[in-house]
Amino acid sequence: MTLFAWRLSQKPPSKKYPYGFGKFETLGTVSISILLTGGALGIGFHSYNLLIDALSPTMATIPPGIVQDVFQAAQNLPVPEIGHVHTHAASGHDAHEQGSVLDPNAAWFAALGVLSKEWLYRITKKVADEERSSVLLANAIHHRSDAYSSLVAFAAILGNWYFPALPLDPIGGMYP
């Protein structure tokens, strides 16, 4: 979408568009923003549902009070459920009983993601600066945020592999 919008915006004026095609770059930027916002909302709703499901067994044991009231209110919010939520509490078995679920070789893919996305950021940013294109700059910044996300995944994979007993999940904590 980015490349299409940018190429279209570079076309010279025509009879139909006497002021040029520059607005298509803005349209491309807005379209990408809407798609990214929709993806972020989907991830947020999914995470919210997972959190509510993960906290439900613990909250059932907490005595009545403000914490219980806040949780009940949060549990009753009309949040769309994205996909099927299957948590540890609902599954009836513990993944740690089977050994490590995470293969440390996944770190190679996360490292490859960091390097490739940072490389894409740099070349896209260079072209965006040369062409003074806001849609290419937005795409470059998106590549940089993907590189940061891959870096976090890389650290989490290696941390889980190197410190298997360390509770990297502050809400889930240690498993018995």
Secondary structure, DSSP 4 states (H G I P E B T S, - for coil): -HHHHHHHHTSPP-SS-TT-STHHHHHHHHHHHHHHHHHHHHHHHHHHHHHHHHHHHHHTTSPSSHHHHHHHHHHTS-----S----HHHHSS-GGGGS--S-TTHHHHHHHHHHHHHHHHHHHHHHHHHHT-HHHHHHHHHHHHHHHHHHHHHHHHHHHHH-TTS---TTT----
